[in-house]
């Protein structure tokens, strides 16, 4: 086995990237999500229309945006980039009632920052309240 093949295999194992051939390596999203509460029923798929609550906060706990505060969950159709491609990847597979916390770069949620600039990673909490 060539050294280049060993390095590619090691890169796949360590970073979680996918390899189509020796010259094509694509890395997965930098988001790190984990379920806080498991959901039930059918999982969200590409093309589904869903409704979700979210809270966006700094790592120190400052709330930047919250649909709970407005008592208005937001509608999202998966696959249209309404919440950003990488956040959509976290939504796919969620089930009704599931809550998930995602560490997300501020650039991924710039539409929610209300003109403020944040350079740190932010905490994005999402709760799936409906699948249509």
C-alpha positions as CSV (number, residue, x, y, z in Angstrom):
1,X,0.0,0.0,0.0
2,X,1.3,3.4,-0.9
3,X,2.0,6.0,1.7
4,X,-0.5,8.4,0.0
5,X,-3.2,5.8,0.4
6,X,-2.4,5.3,4.1
7,X,-2.5,9.1,4.7
8,X,-5.9,9.4,2.9
9,X,-7.3,6.5,5.0
10,X,-5.9,8.1,8.2
11,X,-7.5,11.5,7.2
12,X,-10.8,9.9,6.6
13,X,-10.7,8.1,10.0
14,X,-9.5,11.2,12.0
15,X,-11.6,13.9,10.3
16,X,-14.7,12.1,9.3
17,X,-14.3,13.2,5.6
18,X,-15.5,11.2,2.7
19,X,-13.3,10.0,-0.2
20,X,-14.5,9.4,-3.8
21,X,-11.0,8.8,-5.1
22,X,-7.4,9.7,-4.3
23,X,-7.8,13.2,-5.6
24,X,-11.3,14.0,-4.2
25,X,-11.6,14.5,-0.5
26,X,-14.6,16.4,0.8
27,X,-15.0,17.4,4.5
28,X,-18.2,17.3,6.5
29,X,-19.7,20.3,8.2
30,X,-17.9,21.9,11.2
31,X,-21.1,21.9,13.2
32,X,-21.3,19.7,16.3
33,X,-24.9,18.9,17.3
34,X,-26.2,16.6,20.0
35,X,-29.7,15.7,21.0
36,X,-30.8,17.1,24.3
37,X,-34.2,15.4,24.1
38,X,-35.2,12.5,21.8
39,X,-38.2,12.9,19.6
40,X,-40.8,10.4,18.3
41,X,-42.4,9.5,15.0
42,X,-41.2,10.0,11.5
43,X,-37.8,11.7,10.9
44,X,-37.4,14.9,9.0
45,X,-36.4,14.4,5.3
46,X,-35.2,16.7,2.5
47,X,-38.2,18.6,1.2
48,X,-40.3,18.4,4.4
49,X,-41.9,21.5,5.7
50,X,-41.3,21.8,9.5
51,X,-41.9,24.2,12.3
52,X,-39.3,24.8,14.9
53,X,-38.5,26.9,18.0
54,X,-34.9,28.1,18.4
55,X,-32.7,30.0,20.9
56,X,-29.4,31.5,19.7
57,X,-27.0,32.4,22.5
58,X,-23.4,33.1,23.1
59,X,-21.3,30.6,25.0
60,X,-21.6,32.9,28.0
61,X,-25.4,32.6,27.9
62,X,-26.4,35.9,26.4
63,X,-29.6,35.3,24.3
64,X,-29.3,36.8,20.8
65,X,-32.6,35.5,19.4
66,X,-35.4,33.4,20.7
67,X,-38.7,32.3,19.1
68,X,-39.9,31.3,22.5
69,X,-39.7,35.0,23.6
70,X,-42.0,35.9,20.7
71,X,-44.1,32.8,21.1
72,X,-43.7,32.3,17.3
73,X,-42.0,29.2,16.1
74,X,-40.7,29.5,12.5
75,X,-41.6,27.5,9.4
76,X,-38.8,26.0,7.4
77,X,-38.8,23.9,4.3
78,X,-35.8,21.6,4.2
79,X,-33.6,21.8,1.1
80,X,-34.1,25.5,0.3
81,X,-31.4,27.0,2.4
82,X,-33.7,29.0,4.7
83,X,-31.6,28.3,7.8
84,X,-28.3,27.5,6.0
85,X,-27.2,24.2,4.5
86,X,-25.2,23.0,7.4
87,X,-28.0,23.7,10.0
88,X,-30.4,21.9,7.6
89,X,-28.1,18.9,7.8
90,X,-28.7,18.8,11.6
91,X,-32.4,19.1,11.1
92,X,-32.6,16.1,8.8
93,X,-33.3,13.0,10.8
94,X,-34.8,14.9,13.8
95,X,-38.2,13.7,15.1
96,X,-41.2,15.5,16.5
97,X,-40.4,17.0,20.0
98,X,-36.7,16.4,19.6
99,X,-34.4,19.1,21.0
100,X,-30.9,19.6,19.8
101,X,-28.0,21.9,20.7
102,X,-25.5,22.8,18.0
103,X,-22.2,24.7,18.3
104,X,-22.2,26.9,15.2
105,X,-19.8,29.6,13.8
106,X,-21.5,33.0,13.9
107,X,-21.2,33.1,10.1
108,X,-23.7,30.3,9.8
109,X,-26.4,32.3,11.6
110,X,-25.6,35.8,10.5
111,X,-29.3,36.3,9.5
112,X,-30.2,36.1,13.2
113,X,-27.6,38.4,14.6
114,X,-29.6,41.7,14.2
115,X,-26.6,43.6,12.9
116,X,-24.3,42.7,15.7
117,X,-20.9,41.0,15.1
118,X,-19.9,37.9,17.0
119,X,-16.5,36.2,16.4
120,X,-17.0,33.3,18.7
121,X,-18.8,30.0,18.2
122,X,-22.5,30.4,19.2
123,X,-24.9,27.9,20.7
124,X,-28.0,27.2,18.6
125,X,-30.8,25.3,20.4
126,X,-33.6,23.9,18.2
127,X,-36.8,22.1,19.0
128,X,-38.9,20.4,16.3
129,X,-42.6,21.3,17.0
130,X,-44.3,20.2,13.7
131,X,-43.6,18.2,10.5
132,X,-46.0,18.8,7.6
